[in-house]
Amino acid sequence: MEIVTASTVTCPECGHSKTEEMPTNACQYFYECEKCKTVLKPLQGDCCVFCSYGTVACPSIQENRSCC
């Protein structure tokens, strides 16, 4: 299985979307929207901002590994 490392993050506050490269060796817990400057954190039950607000889950989840 090939791991996808790009995910489009959409800000729930302003709707701005941007494609970002996900780290493969760590979870990203914070993400600042470049448009409205809202700092996003994972929703309850998610391990990172990509799992909560991205189009693709983080590499750990894609590989069915426990996340961070």
N, CA, C and O atoms as a printed pandas DataFrame, in Angstrom:
     atom_number atom_name residue_name chain_id  residue_number  x_coord  y_coord  z_coord
0              1         N          MET        A               1    0.837   -1.190    0.000
1              2        CA          MET        A               1    0.000    0.000    0.000
2              3         C          MET        A               1    0.877    1.247    0.000
3              4         O          MET        A               1    1.790    1.380    0.815
4              5         N          GLU        A               2    0.591    2.135   -0.906
5              6        CA          GLU        A               2    1.357    3.383   -0.987
6              7         C          GLU        A               2    0.736    4.423   -0.062
7              8         O          GLU        A               2   -0.477    4.633   -0.067
8              9         N          ILE        A               3    1.579    5.066    0.727
9             10        CA          ILE        A               3    1.123    6.074    1.673
10            11         C          ILE        A               3    1.033    7.428    0.965
11            12         O          ILE        A               3    1.971    7.854    0.291
12            13         N          VAL        A               4   -0.115    8.095    1.130
13            14        CA          VAL        A               4   -0.328    9.429    0.583
14            15         C          VAL        A               4    0.158   10.421    1.623
15            16         O          VAL        A               4   -0.256   10.357    2.780
16            17         N          THR        A               5    1.031   11.337    1.225
17            18        CA          THR        A               5    1.588   12.295    2.189
18            19         C          THR        A               5    1.081   13.719    2.001
19            20         O          THR        A               5    1.496   14.619    2.731
20            21         N          ALA        A               6    0.197   13.939    1.040
21            22        CA          ALA        A               6   -0.384   15.270    0.847
22            23         C          ALA        A               6   -1.856   15.226    1.236
23            24         O          ALA        A               6   -2.574   14.285    0.898
24            25         N          SER        A               7   -2.287   16.247    1.942
25            26        CA          SER        A               7   -3.676   16.341    2.377
26            27         C          SER        A               7   -4.109   17.795    2.296
27            28         O          SER        A               7   -3.330   18.694    2.614
28            29         N          THR        A               8   -5.336   18.032    1.876
29            30        CA          THR        A               8   -5.857   19.388    1.814
30            31         C          THR        A               8   -6.612   19.680    3.104
31            32         O          THR        A               8   -7.622   19.044    3.407
32            33         N          VAL        A               9   -6.108   20.647    3.852
33            34        CA          VAL        A               9   -6.700   21.037    5.125
34            35         C          VAL        A               9   -7.680   22.175    4.864
35            36         O          VAL        A               9   -7.350   23.146    4.183
36            37         N          THR        A              10   -8.890   22.049    5.414
37            38        CA          THR        A              10   -9.899   23.092    5.274
38            39         C          THR        A              10  -10.229   23.648    6.652
39            40         O          THR        A              10  -10.593   22.906    7.564
40            41         N          CYS        A              11  -10.098   24.943    6.790
41            42        CA          CYS        A              11  -10.382   25.617    8.053
42            43         C          CYS        A              11  -11.887   25.644    8.294
43            44         O          CYS        A              11  -12.637   26.089    7.424
44            45         N          PRO        A              12  -12.342   25.181    9.446
45            46        CA          PRO        A              12  -13.779   25.197    9.731
46            47         C          PRO        A              12  -14.315   26.599   10.039
47            48         O          PRO        A              12  -15.525   26.822   10.015
48            49         N          GLU        A              13  -13.420   27.530   10.327
49            50        CA          GLU        A              13  -13.842   28.894   10.657
50            51         C          GLU        A              13  -14.124   29.737    9.415
51            52         O          GLU        A              13  -15.139   30.430    9.347
52            53         N          CYS        A              14  -13.211   29.673    8.421
53            54        CA          CYS        A              14  -13.349   30.557    7.264
54            55         C          CYS        A              14  -13.484   29.803    5.939
55            56         O          CYS        A              14  -13.785   30.412    4.912
56            57         N          GLY        A              15  -13.266   28.496    5.953
57            58        CA          GLY        A              15  -13.412   27.696    4.737
58            59         C          GLY        A              15  -12.201   27.673    3.830
59            60         O          GLY        A              15  -12.233   27.050    2.768
60            61         N          HIS        A              16  -11.128   28.344    4.233
61            62        CA          HIS        A              16   -9.911   28.366    3.424
62            63         C          HIS        A              16   -9.305   26.966    3.367
63            64         O          HIS        A              16   -9.238   26.274    4.383
64            65         N          SER        A              17   -8.865   26.551    2.185
65            66        CA          SER        A              17   -8.243   25.236    2.006
66            67         C          SER        A              17   -6.837   25.389    1.460
67            68         O          SER        A              17   -6.556   26.277    0.655
68            69         N          LYS        A              18   -5.958   24.502    1.917
69            70        CA          LYS        A              18   -4.590   24.497    1.418
70            71         C          LYS        A              18   -4.049   23.073    1.495
71            72         O          LYS        A              18   -4.248   22.371    2.487
72            73         N          THR        A              19   -3.365   22.661    0.436
73            74        CA          THR        A              19   -2.751   21.339    0.423
74            75         C          THR        A              19   -1.399   21.417    1.118
75            76         O          THR        A              19   -0.561   22.260    0.795
76            77         N          GLU        A              20   -1.207   20.527    2.073
77            78        CA          GLU        A              20    0.013   20.496    2.882
78            79         C          GLU        A              20    0.631   19.109    2.820
79            80         O          GLU        A              20   -0.063   18.116    2.600
80            81         N          GLU        A              21    1.926   19.052    3.014
81            82        CA          GLU        A              21    2.657   17.790    3.099
82            83         C          GLU        A              21    2.622   17.332    4.561
83            84         O          GLU        A              21    2.973   18.094    5.461
84            85         N          MET        A              22    2.203   16.102    4.790
85            86        CA          MET        A              22    2.116   15.587    6.152
86            87         C          MET        A              22    3.456   14.992    6.580
87            88         O          MET        A              22    4.142   14.370    5.769
88            89         N          PRO        A              23    3.830   15.175    7.833
89            90        CA          PRO        A              23    5.041   14.509    8.322
90            91         C          PRO        A              23    4.786   13.002    8.390
91            92         O          PRO        A              23    3.676   12.568    8.697
92            93         N          THR        A              24    5.805   12.220    8.107
93            94        CA          THR        A              24    5.644   10.763    8.142
94            95         C          THR        A              24    6.146   10.155    9.436
95            96         O          THR        A              24    5.949    8.966    9.684
96            97         N          ASN        A              25    6.796   10.965   10.265
97            98        CA          ASN        A              25    7.381   10.436   11.501
98            99         C          ASN        A              25    6.811   11.069   12.769
99           100         O          ASN        A              25    7.327   10.841   13.863
100          101         N          ALA        A              26    5.747   11.864   12.625
101          102        CA          ALA        A              26    5.143   12.521   13.784
102          103         C          ALA        A              26    3.746   12.993   13.417
103          104         O          ALA        A              26    3.401   13.114   12.242
104          105         N          CYS        A              27    2.953   13.256   14.442
105          106        CA          CYS        A              27    1.624   13.822   14.212
106          107         C          CYS        A              27    1.706   15.342   14.338
107          108         O          CYS        A              27    2.502   15.869   15.115
108          109         N          GLN        A              28    0.892   16.021   13.582
109          110        CA          GLN        A              28    0.852   17.485   13.672
110          111         C          GLN        A              28   -0.384   17.853   14.481
111          112         O          GLN        A              28   -1.516   17.683   14.028
112          113         N          TYR        A              29   -0.147   18.353   15.672
113          114        CA          TYR        A              29   -1.231   18.643   16.593
114          115         C          TYR        A              29   -1.828   20.035   16.381
115          116         O          TYR        A              29   -3.015   20.234   16.635
116          117         N          PHE        A              30   -1.033   20.996   15.922
117          118        CA          PHE        A              30   -1.512   22.360   15.680
118          119         C          PHE        A              30   -1.334   22.726   14.222
119          120         O          PHE        A              30   -0.392   22.279   13.568
120          121         N          TYR        A              31   -2.254   23.551   13.711
121          122        CA          TYR        A              31   -2.154   24.059   12.341
122          123         C          TYR        A              31   -2.795   25.434   12.336
123          124         O          TYR        A              31   -3.941   25.586   12.760
124          125         N          GLU        A              32   -2.063   26.443   11.859
125          126        CA          GLU        A              32   -2.601   27.799   11.787
126          127         C          GLU        A              32   -3.091   28.092   10.376
127          128         O          GLU        A              32   -2.331   27.988    9.413
128          129         N          CYS        A              33   -4.354   28.457   10.260
129          130        CA          CYS        A              33   -4.922   28.836    8.965
130          131         C          CYS        A              33   -4.219   30.096    8.477
131          132         O          CYS        A              33   -4.124   31.084    9.205
132          133         N          GLU        A              34   -3.730   30.056    7.251
133          134        CA          GLU        A              34   -3.001   31.225    6.750
134          135         C          GLU        A              34   -3.917   32.393    6.426
135          136         O          GLU        A              34   -3.443   33.521    6.288
136          137         N          LYS        A              35   -5.224   32.152    6.301
137          138        CA          LYS        A              35   -6.143   33.244    5.970
138          139         C          LYS        A              35   -6.672   33.949    7.227
139          140         O          LYS        A              35   -6.536   35.165    7.358
140          141         N          CYS        A              36   -7.277   33.184    8.153
141          142        CA          CYS        A              36   -7.896   33.819    9.319
142          143         C          CYS        A              36   -7.075   33.686   10.597
143          144         O          CYS        A              36   -7.437   34.243   11.634
144          145         N          LYS        A              37   -5.964   32.946   10.522
145          146        CA          LYS        A              37   -5.031   32.771   11.648
146          147         C          LYS        A              37   -5.600   31.952   12.808
147          148         O          LYS        A              37   -5.017   31.939   13.892
148          149         N          THR        A              38   -6.721   31.271   12.598
149          150        CA          THR        A              38   -7.248   30.367   13.618
150          151         C          THR        A              38   -6.284   29.198   13.776
151          152         O          THR        A              38   -5.814   28.639   12.786
152          153         N          VAL        A              39   -5.992   28.831   15.015
153          154        CA          VAL        A              39   -5.132   27.682   15.279
154          155         C          VAL        A              39   -6.033   26.464   15.479
155          156         O          VAL        A              39   -6.823   26.403   16.421
156          157         N          LEU        A              40   -5.893   25.501   14.575
157          158        CA          LEU        A              40   -6.695   24.287   14.637
158          159         C          LEU        A              40   -5.998   23.242   15.486
159          160         O          LEU        A              40   -4.774   23.114   15.462
160          161         N          LYS        A              41   -6.800   22.496   16.239
161          162        CA          LYS        A              41   -6.327   21.350   17.011
162          163         C          LYS        A              41   -7.213   20.171   16.623
163          164         O          LYS        A              41   -8.336   20.374   16.162
164          165         N          PRO        A              42   -6.730   18.949   16.802
165          166        CA          PRO        A              42   -7.537   17.785   16.439
166          167         C          PRO        A              42   -8.860   17.746   17.211
167          168         O          PRO        A              42   -8.933   18.166   18.366
168          169         N          LEU        A              43   -9.890   17.240   16.555
169          170        CA          LEU        A              43  -11.158   17.014   17.229
170          171         C          LEU        A              43  -11.001   15.834   18.182
171          172         O          LEU        A              43  -10.105   15.007   18.011
172          173         N          GLN        A              44  -11.864   15.759   19.174
173          174        CA          GLN        A              44  -11.791   14.671   20.139
174          175         C          GLN        A              44  -11.851   13.328   19.418
175          176         O          GLN        A              44  -12.729   13.095   18.588
176          177         N          GLY        A              45  -10.916   12.458   19.743
177          178        CA          GLY        A              45  -10.849   11.140   19.125
178          179         C          GLY        A              45   -9.903   11.054   17.940
179          180         O          GLY        A              45   -9.567    9.957   17.495
180          181         N          ASP        A              46   -9.469   12.197   17.425
181          182        CA          ASP        A              46   -8.509   12.225   16.319
182          183         C          ASP        A              46   -7.118   12.508   16.865
183          184         O          ASP        A              46   -6.958   13.139   17.910
184          185         N          CYS        A              47   -6.102   12.021   16.127
185          186        CA          CYS        A              47   -4.735   12.174   16.620
186          187         C          CYS        A              47   -4.027   13.411   16.090
187          188         O          CYS        A              47   -3.043   13.858   16.678
188          189         N          CYS        A              48   -4.518   13.972   14.982
189          190        CA          CYS        A              48   -3.825   15.127   14.403
190          191         C          CYS        A              48   -4.791   15.975   13.584
191          192         O          CYS        A              48   -5.930   15.575   13.341
192          193         N          VAL        A              49   -4.333   17.139   13.165
193          194        CA          VAL        A              49   -5.192   18.043   12.395
194          195         C          VAL        A              49   -5.546   17.467   11.020
195          196         O          VAL        A              49   -6.603   17.783   10.474
196          197         N          PHE        A              50   -4.678   16.632   10.463
197          198        CA          PHE        A              50   -4.986   16.040    9.159
198          199         C          PHE        A              50   -6.142   15.053    9.261
199          200         O          PHE        A              50   -6.966   14.965    8.351
200          201         N          CYS        A              51   -6.207   14.313   10.359
201          202        CA          CYS        A              51   -7.315   13.372   10.555
202          203         C          CYS        A              51   -8.627   14.120   10.781
203          204         O          CYS        A              51   -9.689   13.624   10.405
204          205         N          SER        A              52   -8.569   15.302   11.387
205          206        CA          SER        A              52   -9.780   16.079   11.676
206          207         C          SER        A              52  -10.222   16.975   10.517
207          208         O          SER        A              52  -11.417   17.075   10.238
208          209         N          TYR        A              53   -9.284   17.622    9.845
209          210        CA          TYR        A              53   -9.645   18.657    8.872
210          211         C          TYR        A              53   -9.101   18.409    7.467
211          212         O          TYR        A              53   -9.343   19.210    6.564
212          213         N          GLY        A              54   -8.379   17.325    7.271
213          214        CA          GLY        A              54   -7.767   17.056    5.980
214          215         C          GLY        A              54   -8.573   16.103    5.118
215          216         O          GLY        A              54   -9.505   15.448    5.585
216          217         N          THR        A              55   -8.196   16.041    3.860
217          218        CA          THR        A              55   -8.857   15.135    2.918
218          219         C          THR        A              55   -8.294   13.731    2.996
219          220         O          THR        A              55   -8.908   12.785    2.502
220          221         N          VAL        A              56   -7.113   13.583    3.622
221          222        CA          VAL        A              56   -6.453   12.293    3.761
222          223         C          VAL        A              56   -5.990   12.149    5.207
223          224         O          VAL        A              56   -5.432   13.086    5.777
224          225         N          ALA        A              57   -6.219   10.991    5.795
225          226        CA          ALA        A              57   -5.757   10.733    7.166
226          227         C          ALA        A              57   -4.231   10.675    7.198
227          228         O          ALA        A              57   -3.587   10.456    6.172
228          229         N          CYS        A              58   -3.670   10.871    8.374
229          230        CA          CYS        A              58   -2.219   10.887    8.521
230          231         C          CYS        A              58   -1.599    9.531    8.172
231          232         O          CYS        A              58   -2.290    8.512    8.186
232          233         N          PRO        A              59   -0.302    9.515    7.860
233          234        CA          PRO        A              59    0.366    8.270    7.477
234          235         C          PRO        A              59    0.218    7.137    8.495
235          236         O          PRO        A              59    0.073    5.980    8.098
236          237         N          SER        A              60    0.250    7.435    9.778
237          238        CA          SER        A              60    0.104    6.384   10.790
238          239         C          SER        A              60   -1.245    5.684   10.659
239          240         O          SER        A              60   -1.314    4.456   10.711
240          241         N          ILE        A              61   -2.287    6.436   10.493
241          242        CA          ILE        A              61   -3.637    5.861   10.360
242          243         C          ILE        A              61   -3.745    5.104    9.032
243          244         O          ILE        A              61   -4.358    4.038    8.978
244          245         N          GLN        A              62   -3.158    5.645    7.966
245          246        CA          GLN        A              62   -3.179    4.952    6.677
246          247         C          GLN        A              62   -2.524    3.571    6.775
247          248         O          GLN        A              62   -2.941    2.630    6.101
248          249         N          GLU        A              63   -1.498    3.460    7.618
249          250        CA          GLU        A              63   -0.781    2.194    7.778
250          251         C          GLU        A              63   -1.390    1.316    8.866
251          252         O          GLU        A              63   -0.824    0.282    9.218
252          253         N          ASN        A              64   -2.544    1.723    9.400
253          254        CA          ASN        A              64   -3.216    0.985   10.474
254          255         C          ASN        A              64   -2.342    0.813   11.705
255          256         O          ASN        A              64   -2.418   -0.201   12.399
256          257         N          ARG        A              65   -1.503    1.824   11.969
257          258        CA          ARG        A              65   -0.678    1.833   13.165
258          259         C          ARG        A              65   -1.326    2.733   14.206
259          260         O          ARG        A              65   -2.145    3.591   13.875
260          261         N          SER        A              66   -0.959    2.534   15.451
261          262        CA          SER        A              66   -1.441    3.455   16.462
262          263         C          SER        A              66   -0.781    4.796   16.189
263          264         O          SER        A              66    0.388    4.869   15.810
264          265         N          CYS        A              67   -1.528    5.818   16.384
265          266        CA          CYS        A              67   -1.026    7.156   16.071
266          267         C          CYS        A              67   -0.377    7.755   17.304
267          268         O          CYS        A              67   -0.874    7.593   18.419
268          269         N          CYS        A              68    0.684    8.418   17.111
269          270        CA          CYS        A              68    1.469    9.153   18.101
270          271         C          CYS        A              68    1.105    8.793   19.506
271          272         O          CYS        A              68    1.682    9.331   20.451
